[in-house]
Amino acid sequence: MSDPQIGALRAKILSRPATADLNQRRRDTDARGLAYGLASDVKVEKVSANGVAAEWTSTPGAAHDAAILYAHGGGYLFGSLDSHRHMVAELGRPANCVALAMNYRLAPEHPFPAPVEDSVAAYRFLLAQGFKPERIAIAGDSAGGGLVVAAMVAIREAGLAQPGCGWCLSPWIDMEALGGSMESRAAADPMVQKAGILDIARVYLAGADPRSPLAAPLYADLAGLAPLLIQVGAAETLLDDAIRLAQRAGAADVRVDLQVWPEMVHVWPLFWPELDAGKRALDAAGAFISRRLRT
């Protein structure tokens, strides 16, 4: 049976005016996130995480010795603490821990590998604050979902212990948009199209190799990474990114849970205040994190 809420959301997304102006896109993305507001019991605290602008969010009863390090989506060009705060705070509730969301540097002002560097710096900040690696989850959506994997690889290469787990929501891991779902899901996806992905990748890479493992984790050695939960919507052009990530991780002996949600669009939990399936996905992700971090 078709979900009437996703149909209404799809129509809403398609009705948005398109803009090629990056600054306007940033403002629009932030405004949409802020419009959802926050529950009255959410506490927010700004912090500098080794020079990376960030903020803590927490809800009553959250464990303060376990944390989610969150990387927002937006193609490494837009998105911010404002656009994703309502989702990050709600993820922390079922995970029963605090969350540290990063405002990592964005392209074109700060192209690859700036977001990867900022993620490792923020992870080091959590370790310096006394968080044990096994009590940290790294989570993110879209570009942030790819950044989860890139950060975990960079953490391993830096000789640091892996976090307890990672959550990749609608991850983008292929800078060349080679997945078959880029074509097969094009008519179903109201948010992500191949031409747009390639243009965003060009700006983010700024001349770097599109198969650099830390830009496109599809090509990374994933051996030794922490367990991953990968969630993706069946209507996404990035469906094959998620499937290929699960295949690569599984083949590298990484424990993987891949969930394909029927009818869902790109990063559907971002819309959880108006989409029940979004809240269910957040609850499932939070439960996964809680189990892995033992909160």
C-alpha positions as CSV (number, residue, x, y, z in Angstrom):
1,M,0.0,0.0,0.0
2,S,1.3,3.4,-0.9
3,D,2.3,5.8,1.9
4,P,0.1,9.0,1.5
5,Q,2.6,11.0,3.5
6,I,5.5,10.3,1.1
7,G,3.3,11.3,-1.8
8,A,2.5,14.6,-0.2
9,L,6.1,15.2,0.7
10,R,7.2,14.4,-2.9
11,A,4.8,16.9,-4.2
12,K,6.0,19.5,-1.7
13,I,9.7,18.9,-2.7
14,L,8.9,19.2,-6.4
15,S,7.0,22.5,-5.9
16,R,10.1,24.2,-4.5
17,P,11.6,26.8,-6.9
18,A,15.0,25.7,-8.3
19,T,18.0,28.0,-7.9
20,A,21.5,27.9,-9.3
21,D,22.6,30.5,-6.7
22,L,24.6,28.6,-4.0
23,N,24.1,31.2,-1.3
24,Q,20.4,31.2,-1.9
25,R,20.4,27.4,-1.8
26,R,22.2,27.5,1.5
27,R,19.7,30.0,3.0
28,D,16.8,27.9,1.7
29,T,18.2,24.7,3.1
30,D,18.8,26.2,6.5
31,A,15.4,27.9,6.6
32,R,13.6,24.6,5.9
33,G,15.4,23.0,8.8
34,L,14.8,25.8,11.2
35,A,11.1,25.8,10.3
36,Y,10.7,22.4,12.0
37,G,11.8,23.8,15.4
38,L,12.9,21.7,18.3
39,A,11.2,19.9,21.1
40,S,11.1,21.9,24.3
41,D,13.3,19.3,26.1
42,V,16.2,19.6,23.7
43,K,19.3,21.3,25.1
44,V,21.7,22.9,22.6
45,E,25.3,24.1,23.4
46,K,27.8,25.6,20.9
47,V,31.4,24.4,21.0
48,S,34.6,24.5,19.1
49,A,35.8,20.9,18.4
50,N,39.5,21.4,17.7
51,G,38.7,24.4,15.7
52,V,35.6,22.9,14.0
53,A,32.4,24.8,14.7
54,A,30.0,22.3,16.3
55,E,27.2,22.0,18.8
56,W,26.0,19.5,21.4
57,T,22.4,18.5,21.5
58,S,20.9,16.3,24.2
59,T,17.6,15.2,25.6
60,P,16.7,14.3,29.2
61,G,18.2,11.0,30.4
62,A,20.9,10.9,27.6
63,A,24.1,9.2,28.6
64,H,26.9,11.8,28.7
65,D,29.7,9.3,28.3
66,A,28.5,8.2,24.8
67,A,28.2,10.4,21.8
68,I,27.1,10.6,18.2
69,L,29.5,12.6,15.9
70,Y,27.2,13.9,13.1
71,A,28.0,15.1,9.6
72,H,25.2,16.8,7.8
73,G,24.4,16.3,4.1
74,G,24.3,18.9,1.3
75,G,26.8,17.8,-1.2
76,Y,29.7,19.3,0.8
77,L,28.4,22.7,-0.6
78,F,25.4,23.5,1.6
79,G,23.7,22.3,4.8
80,S,24.6,23.3,8.3
81,L,23.8,22.9,12.0
82,D,20.6,24.8,11.3
83,S,19.4,22.6,8.5
84,H,19.8,19.4,10.5
85,R,19.5,20.2,14.2
86,H,15.9,18.9,14.4
87,M,17.0,15.5,13.1
88,V,20.2,15.2,15.0
89,A,18.5,16.0,18.3
90,E,15.8,13.4,17.6
91,L,18.4,10.8,16.7
92,G,20.0,11.2,20.1
93,R,16.7,10.4,21.8
94,P,16.4,6.7,20.8
95,A,20.2,6.4,20.9
96,N,20.1,7.5,24.5
97,C,23.2,9.6,24.2
98,V,24.4,13.2,23.4
99,A,25.2,14.3,19.9
100,L,27.9,16.5,18.5
101,A,27.0,17.9,15.1
102,M,29.8,19.4,13.0
103,N,29.6,22.5,10.9
104,Y,32.5,21.3,8.8
105,R,34.0,23.5,6.1
106,L,32.2,23.6,2.8
107,A,33.3,23.9,-0.8
108,P,33.9,25.8,-3.0
109,E,35.5,27.9,-0.2
110,H,37.1,24.8,1.3
111,P,37.1,21.8,-1.1
112,F,38.1,18.2,-0.6
113,P,39.7,17.1,1.8
114,A,38.6,19.8,4.2
115,P,35.4,17.9,5.5
116,V,37.5,14.8,6.1
117,E,40.1,16.7,8.0
118,D,37.4,18.4,10.1
119,S,35.8,15.1,10.9
120,V,39.0,13.6,12.2
121,A,39.7,16.8,14.2
122,A,36.2,16.5,15.8
123,Y,36.8,12.8,16.6
124,R,40.1,13.7,18.2
125,F,38.2,16.3,20.2
126,L,35.8,13.7,21.6
127,L,38.7,11.4,22.5
128,A,40.4,14.3,24.3
129,Q,37.1,15.0,26.2
130,G,37.3,11.5,27.6
131,F,34.9,9.6,25.3
132,K,36.1,6.1,24.7
133,P,36.2,5.1,21.0
134,E,33.7,2.3,21.5
135,R,31.3,4.8,23.0
136,I,31.3,7.0,19.9
137,A,29.1,6.6,16.8
138,I,29.8,8.5,13.6
139,A,26.6,9.3,11.6
140,G,25.7,11.3,8.6
141,D,23.3,11.7,5.6
142,S,23.9,12.0,1.9
143,A,27.4,13.6,1.5
144,G,27.6,13.2,5.3
145,G,26.9,9.5,4.9
146,G,29.8,9.2,2.6
147,L,31.9,11.3,5.0
148,V,31.1,8.8,7.8
149,V,33.0,6.1,5.8
150,A,35.8,8.5,4.7
151,A,36.3,9.6,8.3
152,M,36.4,6.1,9.6
153,V,39.1,5.2,6.9
154,A,41.0,8.4,7.8
155,I,40.8,7.6,11.5
156,R,42.2,4.1,10.8
157,E,45.0,5.6,8.7
158,A,45.8,8.0,11.5
159,G,46.4,5.1,13.9
160,L,43.3,5.9,16.0
161,A,40.9,3.3,17.3
162,Q,37.7,2.9,15.4
163,P,34.4,4.3,16.8
164,G,31.7,1.9,18.1
165,C,29.7,2.1,14.9
166,G,28.6,4.2,11.9
167,W,25.2,5.2,10.5
168,C,25.1,6.1,6.8
169,L,21.8,7.5,5.7
170,S,21.3,7.8,1.9
171,P,25.1,7.8,1.5
172,W,26.9,9.4,-1.5
173,I,30.1,7.5,-2.1
174,D,30.6,7.7,-5.9
175,M,31.8,11.1,-7.4
176,E,31.2,9.8,-10.9
177,A,27.6,8.8,-10.4
178,L,28.1,5.4,-12.1
179,G,25.4,3.5,-10.2
180,G,22.6,2.1,-12.4
181,S,20.0,3.6,-10.1
182,M,21.1,7.1,-11.3
183,E,19.1,6.3,-14.4
184,S,16.6,3.7,-13.2
185,R,15.3,5.8,-10.3
186,A,15.7,9.2,-12.0
187,A,11.9,9.6,-12.6
188,A,11.1,8.6,-9.0
189,D,13.7,10.8,-7.2
190,P,12.5,14.4,-6.6
191,M,15.8,15.5,-5.1
192,V,19.0,14.0,-6.6
193,Q,19.7,13.8,-10.4
194,K,22.9,12.7,-12.1
195,A,23.7,16.0,-13.8
196,G,23.4,17.8,-10.4
197,I,25.6,15.2,-8.6
198,L,28.3,15.5,-11.2
199,D,28.3,19.3,-11.0
200,I,28.5,19.2,-7.2
201,A,31.3,16.7,-7.3
202,R,33.3,18.9,-9.7
203,V,33.0,21.8,-7.2
204,Y,33.9,19.7,-4.2
205,L,36.8,17.9,-5.8
206,A,38.3,21.1,-7.3
207,G,40.5,19.0,-9.6
208,A,41.2,16.1,-7.2
209,D,40.9,12.5,-8.5
210,P,37.2,11.5,-8.4
211,R,38.3,8.1,-7.3
212,S,40.3,9.3,-4.3
213,P,39.3,6.9,-1.5
214,L,38.6,9.7,0.9
215,A,36.3,11.5,-1.6
216,A,34.7,8.5,-3.0
217,P,34.7,5.7,-0.4
218,L,33.5,3.3,-3.0
219,Y,37.2,2.9,-3.8
220,A,38.5,2.8,-0.2
221,D,40.0,-0.2,1.6
222,L,37.3,-0.7,4.2
223,A,39.0,-3.5,6.2
224,G,38.9,-3.0,9.9
225,L,36.1,-0.5,10.0
226,A,33.4,-0.5,12.7
227,P,30.0,-2.0,12.1
228,L,27.7,0.0,9.8
229,L,24.0,0.6,9.5
230,I,23.1,1.8,6.0
231,Q,19.6,3.1,5.3
232,V,18.4,4.2,1.9
233,G,15.1,4.8,0.2
234,A,13.9,2.6,-2.7
235,A,13.1,5.7,-4.7
236,E,16.6,7.2,-4.5
237,T,19.0,7.6,-7.4
238,L,21.6,7.0,-4.8
239,L,20.2,3.5,-4.1
240,D,23.1,1.8,-5.8
241,D,25.6,3.9,-3.8
242,A,24.2,2.3,-0.6
243,I,24.1,-1.2,-2.1
244,R,27.6,-1.0,-3.4
245,L,28.9,0.4,-0.1
246,A,27.3,-2.6,1.7
247,Q,28.8,-5.0,-0.8
248,R,32.3,-3.4,-0.4
249,A,32.1,-3.3,3.3
250,G,30.8,-6.8,3.6
251,A,33.5,-8.2,1.3
252,A,36.0,-6.5,3.6
253,D,34.6,-8.4,6.6
254,V,32.8,-5.3,8.0
255,R,29.6,-6.1,9.8
256,V,26.8,-4.4,7.8
257,D,23.1,-3.9,8.1
258,L,21.6,-2.6,4.9
259,Q,18.0,-1.3,5.0
260,V,16.1,-0.4,1.9
261,W,12.9,1.5,2.8
262,P,10.1,1.2,0.2
263,E,8.9,4.4,-1.5
264,M,11.2,6.6,0.5
265,V,13.1,9.6,-1.0
266,H,16.5,10.9,-0.3
267,V,17.3,11.5,3.4
268,W,13.6,11.0,4.3
269,P,14.2,11.0,8.1
270,L,15.1,14.7,7.7
271,F,11.4,15.2,7.2
272,W,10.4,13.2,10.3
273,P,8.0,15.9,11.8
274,E,5.7,15.3,8.8
275,L,6.7,11.8,7.8
276,D,6.0,8.9,10.1
277,A,8.4,6.7,8.2
278,G,11.1,9.2,8.8
279,K,10.6,8.9,12.6
280,R,10.6,5.1,12.3
281,A,13.9,5.2,10.5
282,L,15.4,7.5,13.1
283,D,14.2,5.2,15.9
284,A,15.7,2.2,14.1
285,A,19.0,4.0,13.7
286,G,19.0,5.2,17.3
287,A,18.3,1.6,18.5
288,F,21.3,0.4,16.4
289,I,23.5,3.0,17.9
290,S,22.3,2.3,21.4
291,R,23.0,-1.4,21.0
292,R,26.5,-0.8,19.6
293,L,27.4,1.8,22.2
294,R,25.6,0.0,25.0
295,T,23.6,3.0,26.1
